[in-house]
Amino acid sequence: MQASYVNQLSALMLKLFLATLMACSTEERISTAGANFSLENDSGLDLYTVSTKPWLVTGGDVLVEVQLEEGMAGSTVTLELNGIDVSDRLVRLNPQTLQALLTGLSEGDNYLLAEADQQQRQLRLTNYPISGPIISGPHEEPFYCQTSEFEKVTGEIFGTDPESGCEVPVQIDYVYYSNDQQAFLPYELTFGLLPPIDVAELVTEGGESRPFIVRVETGVVNRAIYEIAMPHDPADPEPGPWSRSAGWNGKLVYTHGGGCRSGWFQQGTATGGVLRKGLLERGYALVSSTLNVFGQNCNDLLASETHIMVKEHFIENFGEPQYTVATGVSGGSYQSHQTADNYPGIFDGIIVGLSFPDVTSSTSFTLSDSRLLNHYFVKTAPGTFSEGQQRAVAGFGVWGSIANLARGAARLDPVFTPGSEPEEQGGEVSVAALEDERYSPTNEDGVRATVYDHAVNVYGLVPETSVARRPLDNQGVQYGLAALNNGEISVRQFLDLNRDIGGFDRDMHHISERHRADPEAAKRAIESGRILYGGAGLASTPVIDYRTYMDATEGGDIHMLVHQYSTRQRLANANGHTENHVMQIGGRWGFTGQAPDLGELFEQMDDWLMGIKNDNIESDLAVKVRTHKPARLTDACWQEPKTFTQEAGEGNEVGVRRLRLEQPQSYRGSGECSELYQAFSTPRQVAGASLANDVVACHLRSPFRLDYAVEFSDEEFEELTSIFNTGVCDWSRGDRSGVIHQGVWKSFGPSPVNRLY
């Protein structure tokens, strides 16, 4: 009884003491792998969280670290959590470093005290439920749980109980790679007595041969189903934070899935994939979740929150990886870019393909403009523009991309209209139960299936409605401006197009007026990082961007090369250079002898990150990133096939090979790569927007005759000024809101730390 009273009193005194000392307490330790940490106080004792930020602990557990200065090496350390001695949890890694996995934290604030040689450090730990949220704001409703539809790597269903809902206990399975079937097959634990004869072998970084067996953990974090795959023989001891699996190289890859359309109101039935043979056989651990597949969750903020929580879980169970690389194609690139920029330290490097900067700006601007143009060319003024002229106005490489991208605008449209042409369709959902819950003019309280409503926690609601504010604007946009100046369309076509192209109402119905962005939404899109900035975490992140060329795809394709250059331009604008950004086009993207190039990129990223990590010189991380970039890792493209003649013995051997061309990649440059892989533009760029394409609403000014390379009659110019009676875009002045990115690790609730709105 007396001991209990003392513990309670101790906890109360510690809480009161910490309330006045938090400003000088250590906040964090989670950071980019290359960072070097120095003691931030004079006590010789430091206390950190390893698995997450101290204010974003989830699930009641956290991995912490105590660092001692050299003069205190080997000293006895005591640890108290909420006044209770938990020193027995400490594991000494070396004379100066101890770690502890703390469990049983209460929801809300918890208080940790470390003491050694009469020196003390304190840390407040704020714990949230494992179901989230922590920073993304209130949970979206409705939300359909799909554990009973999720198929594990063994082929079995994850949630076998129909009533299991979103939460299912963690399950561990094993698979092995079969030499006979060239595939992963279930591995039963009883196989240890008599292993299958077709188990492949893998060779560790240390040169040891081991059976190619993979441990796969499936669980639920932040309402997302996650998978963690790691080379591990079940005959070995169970891995833990201080007992690394012999098959794991200590490095982590976070995979992502693409898409966007229908990506809302659901848990999801697939992750980004963790059985990647080419990575597992190199010893990597892989992790992903269903909310990191953009086709199931087209919301980069919720994706980032899930990254934070899933990585926390990984570290607490397997220890801190040497580094974490994010990888993903298309919708996976959004997540990789934006988490790296907005929540630095989660990813140390990113390898992305078919990339876009973000969904809010370059993608949505291009899709909405394409829908407007397609409607004008097909419905408003059919036959007035040739296919070549239409393509010139759109800027695309092929004419078919106009209709293709108009269909892609479904992600902006909340209304599903039976029988409507696909270029005007919306309200897309992939869960059958949602079909009857969709918003419509007769069901105004229904769910609005759009990227904006899915991000309502950022943008907020239009007052007195249940509609999210929208950062979409075409005021002052002079569609076809470059086509006019290049003589590809006439003045009359230019005037008619801009007079009649119109805009969208909030339900994406065509209206005669141009649409205006909600000023608050435009402001928040930029401030919060929904529009990729590039000068926050990405300034010190190694980025490799690879691509298969899609601009000439018959029928059109959304994955256009220009978006890759938009990202690079944003990095240049924010940081003054792009030395941490590598672009490669046209490779054979795989891990095999016939397609080796993606494997080569991972090897080069490994060299890059390990060089940074092993650099003990105190200097800025961004400098280290530039310093340790491998010399052989350059911008490049491939030309294939190429016929060659090679002397061989007594005769000549004729074969086919591809050429790797190492040269800087620049938008519409003059090199061979630019000729092989021509980058086209977007409707907004044809209208004068910058390559960065990051302006929601432009500044407006009166049109000047000198803006145009063609002559307008007085009547035509008067008509132009009446069409743009509020002015034309002055793209040189940036966004009309005048705001800038507001920094990293921002919260939208419930965490009050760094709360933005």
Steps between C-alpha positions, in 0.01 A plus 500: 500500500780736599703408191197565279451840658867585448480398135190713443657796676822455301306493174306813594813690598672393179202614293498842665876526467494411132228752426754774571798326344364374167648793312850373581426129478624288216224470243604227264757268347326373190679653205665429169751217528785724393451749781748509789363576843683699765394545860273802528562568871781527752388214724687229311176306475251506215165329449337439161218317332626271224180363349303822454463859613438517876171681441379239247535169684234243407380166630635541852862415422812689398871431455715752687873557526728639769831650389787560744795726437843339498573590862187315613552189286397185684310689771189345649185648350156496659178558311159594639175505302220691671687459828544123465849354470546333161879477509478127439387581144836658417734316264858627480617512138842644585649684798336826393170383349201326656157432356168391646174385348234651722150354497173569673496877448171666582316695233600863525810635673751273671817613675841339474798576724856372444771540764871418514773633730251746651425644156140494370316533173124509454273427207127529449351221289154558351330173409212450255297189412651264242190565287600867462467777410801700616548782247249456214191627680175319576449159346311491173148360516364278363801269496463145373710235671634232270701260715268220387596574138875538551700205369828433679817390322406138573170539315301483823255771606623734773172565681320166504228623734238696300451714811872575538458850358815707455699348787656153484783371724848481350567186297839353405546290187798361314557453130797367309623558149461187290769430243262264324204736468694827505251640748444545872311211661368450855760362741360294785692503827500120490720527192791559739518125550508431127535820293376501139772406258422797274577773756718761332807641670589859564841637590522759777716813484753305707517225239304239697261273310158467657167349392280755323225503762304816574314591818189707427310682773148625432319734735301822527635848578308827448209295360740386224594137443879484493750234393862465610719254310850407610741222405489276806533129568246390764767265637688810618406701810204736456620844384467797733626856546842374619511160329507556127407216270811347345344538155415871531757752381368763742346715226133570435300566183149648524297407191197682364212437264379735231163625381273765649153460355265332753762552769279588798268369773669159517765297678622334181573144394863523385825662613776631277643147498769356725600181317747675271751227417766738370504690829449211741787301350722802563403481867260793526197504724187630327197670647178642359135555587161527336481875568826540309330389179364819343225310321364424847602824672562801276605724789869568552447628857331178612771308315769693691330435832492130414871511408578647842298243692603192300868591522462553875359149529786361290771663715342388825492140380816472290721792596605814319595434137821641363284688253154497345439540128155578362415365159191517285371568152241763402276538806785355702719791395258755649534335840877462479554864399261654749589299809870562430433875472239550772610240758878472461674211670240239413675434169872543444481465122233443237495306172190591299371418154247655257494782750291808571576771756158469667136435419377849593684714248661365184275194482164657587566819304580294191201269541249779552635700206482186285135448588422861410683472168345165412151637571570807288640303205232228511185676621532878489676556168545170317692516175651843563847367593687227316652219704840660455369835624333335798828334591683832465256664743534212749875472457498120517707259294196319359148623428343209690634631829235774505212254540713263708575768758143631487400156627764531771320809630246264654703530822389865520132431428261389779208405274449161339261532207376169354539497123727801490805487276818406693658840429229661717464231765568528873403366839735204469507247785641148514296371794159377390336611824597859421310513173170577671666751736644724231422866482257608228262791445232282662730381782678812613612336825675217314874443490690720256757283325764762413859573593387826659231352723739220594737772627234707676705498822748724319275717285199533727137535392332766295299686767154357568561200272648151521718570195878532529667818387676456167845630387410503129495813286506601133442874531718680247635183338552567128445155354700444182724806542819332376309337213378846400845655521646210301245550224333163558156649570338822386405803704134414444549145632690637801226750583215254455676237710565732792156656482315169509719252686343593833567325826354264760257542785568316826350181355720523187207592279602720207404865545559804283708682763856414589540323835670670793702333772383544856767742629539307824543172312767648271681639802486171689607291201826693482561555871435139598704330228209352312670675211854367508747767608832316461700724732419335833602137560562438130783752508708240686354179353665294225245459220522259207221541245478234229251469219369300211403743224120528465449831318457332161257233621220457250176607663683722746637454848505708817861411583668777305868586519429867567392422857846366579647829382243691707633332814858579402407864436344529845820366655699754300269785601510407868864399541690663216620165364384148416817309589306259722261410217588237238286429193529191284272416207444192288680235705407138551357537847551173679743293706592234243775455246266598219356793697769612745450873529273530803731274696788726402311804629447336839871414516592859425249632754657265755845644429360852524322451833777298663749768401284758676449278804871429542599866468588611855596854408266756653338674204160571353316190381422658163874549447566135583232393255674688222846385608423129509303467180673214313702617201345233278146606593412755233213616288470256212278349235515186293488450126396155394542298300826587329663268244873458536784300345763355731819313414486146636773250422546456130178672397261772595206454736189705437262569787264748656576710801361805668688818571504683831530872436625692803395860458308757702125470458338835434153597385509535122879491505726451201662165580437156358280407796271793429469379141435139599257589778333826413329680786174668413300755698161535666204728420603733779855526374371574150307779673825639639537329837847410623656156479460464879121520450438580866270805473140442609367847415712743302531873547296686239589797282367660185611340173763688297539483125869420549399173668409358161706407196201557272305812409156566649266746333361766731169315510672169578708651779193665647332159490802348675485754782127439540555123520765555768323791666677430831838452333727229364749297698830658594679173570824675597351614832427156638186408688243765580488390865856619557562227759787253535553153642468515878754239602521135596330257736174693490188362667134533411394334824465348744864569591526865606874511424571697180125531440454691176123561485 
